[in-house]
């Protein structure tokens, strides 16, 4: 950025002001403000896409803040630490949904606040290595949704609302296949489903509409092959 000090810029004076030696308008391609050490502290210019941007430096000519406009016409603001790594990023997606990203001093993301594909808010939390740990947002039906991830970015737990409006919790193994689902029936009776390695329900533990607790064993086709206590109806 210091090298830009040597660039010759053309200044066009647009009219005279009423106050002597003060112009109404100054036009330049770039503008650099320097400190007493002749180091740039503020840099104003335009990007290749024709949008303007500004960079504010610290006393050692390191960028601390950048303000500009994205390719899709929205504003953005980025702050940096003294190593030139991002700390906070305020911007938008191409669909013009606002977002805030927070970074730690290693430059990796720690948290992100934004808008999901169907217009609801979302929050993502990362560990110190930049891997997702949790995600809070909504389903396509605009119901609350929480997902927890392991160190391999595989979701292990999902907490949401079922299609019948009751709470739903699903746990997964490290390959992303369901293991246990805690939900309810269409009659709002509690049910716990245990899955096999083919992601099919193998055992259901539930309360019937008559208020009786049962354990149902299912085959690969989802057909009941046994019920405890014997003689109970699902």
DASULNOR-V410161 format. One record per residue. N is the residue number from 0. PHI is phi in radians with two decimals (999 if undefined). PSI is psi in whole degrees, -180 to 180 (none if undefined). Layout:
n:N phi:PHI psi:PSI
n:N phi:PHI psi:PSI
//
This chain:
n:0 phi:999 psi:-31
n:1 phi:-1.09 psi:-34
n:2 phi:-1.08 psi:-23
n:3 phi:-1.20 psi:-14
n:4 phi:-1.09 psi:-25
n:5 phi:-1.48 psi:-5
n:6 phi:-1.31 psi:132
n:7 phi:-1.50 psi:124
n:8 phi:-1.95 psi:151
n:9 phi:-1.73 psi:127
n:10 phi:-1.87 psi:126
n:11 phi:-1.93 psi:119
n:12 phi:-1.52 psi:122
n:13 phi:-1.83 psi:83
n:14 phi:1.50 psi:162
n:15 phi:-1.82 psi:146
n:16 phi:-1.57 psi:167
n:17 phi:-1.24 psi:-29
n:18 phi:-1.52 psi:131
n:19 phi:-1.01 psi:141
n:20 phi:1.15 psi:13
n:21 phi:-2.08 psi:125
n:22 phi:-1.69 psi:151
n:23 phi:-1.22 psi:-35
n:24 phi:-2.68 psi:139
n:25 phi:-2.20 psi:130
n:26 phi:-2.03 psi:127
n:27 phi:-2.46 psi:160
n:28 phi:-1.33 psi:-40
n:29 phi:-2.53 psi:152
n:30 phi:-2.38 psi:128
n:31 phi:-2.12 psi:129
n:32 phi:-1.83 psi:129
n:33 phi:-1.99 psi:161
n:34 phi:-1.67 psi:-169
n:35 phi:-1.15 psi:-19
n:36 phi:-1.63 psi:10
n:37 phi:1.12 psi:27
n:38 phi:-1.77 psi:141
n:39 phi:-1.18 psi:132
n:40 phi:-1.96 psi:-31
n:41 phi:-2.38 psi:134
n:42 phi:-2.24 psi:123
n:43 phi:-2.05 psi:132
n:44 phi:-2.84 psi:-168
n:45 phi:-2.21 psi:147
n:46 phi:-1.47 psi:174
n:47 phi:-1.10 psi:-28
n:48 phi:-1.45 psi:4
n:49 phi:1.58 psi:0
n:50 phi:-1.55 psi:153
n:51 phi:-1.52 psi:156
n:52 phi:-2.64 psi:159
n:53 phi:-2.34 psi:140
n:54 phi:-2.15 psi:130
n:55 phi:-1.95 psi:125
n:56 phi:-1.79 psi:164
n:57 phi:-1.51 psi:-171
n:58 phi:-1.21 psi:-10
n:59 phi:-1.87 psi:20
n:60 phi:1.15 psi:25
n:61 phi:-1.70 psi:135
n:62 phi:-1.16 psi:132
n:63 phi:-1.97 psi:-33
n:64 phi:-2.48 psi:138
n:65 phi:-2.27 psi:132
n:66 phi:-2.19 psi:134
n:67 phi:-2.89 psi:-163
n:68 phi:-2.21 psi:139
n:69 phi:-1.36 psi:172
n:70 phi:-1.11 psi:-24
n:71 phi:-1.71 psi:12
n:72 phi:1.60 psi:11
n:73 phi:-1.80 psi:155
n:74 phi:-1.37 psi:156
n:75 phi:-2.50 psi:157
n:76 phi:-2.48 psi:131
n:77 phi:-2.24 psi:133
n:78 phi:-1.95 psi:151
n:79 phi:-2.23 psi:159
n:80 phi:-1.59 psi:-176
n:81 phi:-1.30 psi:0
n:82 phi:-1.84 psi:9
n:83 phi:1.38 psi:15
n:84 phi:-1.69 psi:143
n:85 phi:-1.13 psi:143
n:86 phi:-1.99 psi:-49
n:87 phi:-2.37 psi:137
n:88 phi:-2.25 psi:115
n:89 phi:-1.89 psi:118
n:90 phi:-2.72 psi:-159
n:91 phi:-2.57 psi:164
n:92 phi:-1.51 psi:174
n:93 phi:-1.14 psi:-19
n:94 phi:-1.54 psi:9
n:95 phi:1.21 psi:31
n:96 phi:-1.68 psi:129
n:97 phi:-1.21 psi:153
n:98 phi:-2.67 psi:151
n:99 phi:-2.25 psi:128
n:100 phi:-2.07 psi:134
n:101 phi:-1.97 psi:139
n:102 phi:-2.17 psi:152
n:103 phi:-1.59 psi:-180
n:104 phi:-1.22 psi:0
n:105 phi:-1.69 psi:0
n:106 phi:1.55 psi:-1
n:107 phi:-1.62 psi:150
n:108 phi:-1.20 psi:144
n:109 phi:-2.01 psi:-35
n:110 phi:-2.73 psi:150
n:111 phi:-2.42 psi:131
n:112 phi:-2.05 psi:128
n:113 phi:-2.80 psi:-154
n:114 phi:-2.24 psi:133
n:115 phi:-1.40 psi:-178
n:116 phi:-1.15 psi:-21
n:117 phi:-1.88 psi:18
n:118 phi:1.58 psi:9
n:119 phi:-1.75 psi:158
n:120 phi:-1.23 psi:157
n:121 phi:-2.58 psi:153
n:122 phi:-2.41 psi:128
n:123 phi:-2.09 psi:134
n:124 phi:-2.04 psi:134
n:125 phi:-2.01 psi:159
n:126 phi:-1.53 psi:-176
n:127 phi:-1.17 psi:-15
n:128 phi:-1.69 psi:4
n:129 phi:1.46 psi:14
n:130 phi:-1.64 psi:139
n:131 phi:-1.10 psi:138
n:132 phi:-2.00 psi:-39
n:133 phi:-2.65 psi:154
n:134 phi:-2.43 psi:125
n:135 phi:-2.09 psi:121
n:136 phi:-2.81 psi:-137
n:137 phi:-2.51 psi:163
n:138 phi:-1.48 psi:177
n:139 phi:-1.12 psi:-21
n:140 phi:-1.55 psi:10
n:141 phi:1.14 psi:33
n:142 phi:-1.78 psi:146
n:143 phi:-0.99 psi:148
n:144 phi:-2.63 psi:129
n:145 phi:-2.20 psi:130
n:146 phi:-2.20 psi:132
n:147 phi:-1.94 psi:140
n:148 phi:-2.05 psi:159
n:149 phi:-1.67 psi:-173
n:150 phi:-1.20 psi:-14
n:151 phi:-1.72 psi:14
n:152 phi:1.15 psi:26
n:153 phi:-1.75 psi:130
n:154 phi:-1.27 psi:131
n:155 phi:-1.89 psi:-31
n:156 phi:-2.41 psi:136
n:157 phi:-2.28 psi:129
n:158 phi:-2.09 psi:123
n:159 phi:-2.73 psi:-165
n:160 phi:-1.96 psi:136
n:161 phi:-1.34 psi:175
n:162 phi:-1.13 psi:-23
n:163 phi:-1.56 psi:4
n:164 phi:1.57 psi:0
n:165 phi:-1.65 psi:164
n:166 phi:-1.15 psi:151
n:167 phi:-2.49 psi:126
n:168 phi:-2.18 psi:129
n:169 phi:-2.21 psi:132
n:170 phi:-1.90 psi:150
n:171 phi:-2.24 psi:156
n:172 phi:-1.54 psi:175
n:173 phi:-1.22 psi:-1
n:174 phi:-1.76 psi:1
n:175 phi:1.58 psi:9
n:176 phi:-1.61 psi:142
n:177 phi:-1.16 psi:144
n:178 phi:-2.00 psi:-53
n:179 phi:-2.34 psi:138
n:180 phi:-2.24 psi:127
n:181 phi:-1.89 psi:117
n:182 phi:-2.59 psi:-151
n:183 phi:-2.62 psi:161
n:184 phi:-1.43 psi:178
n:185 phi:-1.11 psi:-20
n:186 phi:-1.65 psi:10
n:187 phi:1.17 psi:29
n:188 phi:-1.63 psi:141
n:189 phi:-1.18 psi:146
n:190 phi:-2.59 psi:140
n:191 phi:-2.10 psi:123
n:192 phi:-1.92 psi:133
n:193 phi:-1.88 psi:134
n:194 phi:-1.89 psi:153
n:195 phi:-1.60 psi:-174
n:196 phi:-1.23 psi:-14
n:197 phi:-1.64 psi:15
n:198 phi:1.13 psi:26
n:199 phi:-1.92 psi:143
n:200 phi:-1.13 psi:127
n:201 phi:-1.88 psi:-32
n:202 phi:-2.44 psi:135
n:203 phi:-2.07 psi:128
n:204 phi:-1.99 psi:119
n:205 phi:-2.68 psi:173
n:206 phi:-1.89 psi:128
n:207 phi:-1.31 psi:170
n:208 phi:-1.14 psi:-17
n:209 phi:-1.56 psi:2
n:210 phi:1.48 psi:17
n:211 phi:-1.78 psi:136
n:212 phi:-1.44 psi:135
n:213 phi:-2.42 psi:161
n:214 phi:-2.16 psi:119
n:215 phi:-1.95 psi:132
n:216 phi:-1.82 psi:132
n:217 phi:-2.04 psi:152
n:218 phi:-1.61 psi:-172
n:219 phi:-1.12 psi:-22
n:220 phi:-1.63 psi:5
n:221 phi:1.41 psi:12
n:222 phi:-1.56 psi:141
n:223 phi:-1.30 psi:125
n:224 phi:-1.90 psi:-11
n:225 phi:-2.92 psi:148
n:226 phi:-2.37 psi:137
n:227 phi:-2.11 psi:133
n:228 phi:-1.15 psi:152
n:229 phi:-1.07 psi:143
n:230 phi:1.58 psi:-8
n:231 phi:-1.34 psi:152
n:232 phi:-1.83 psi:137
n:233 phi:-1.22 psi:none
//
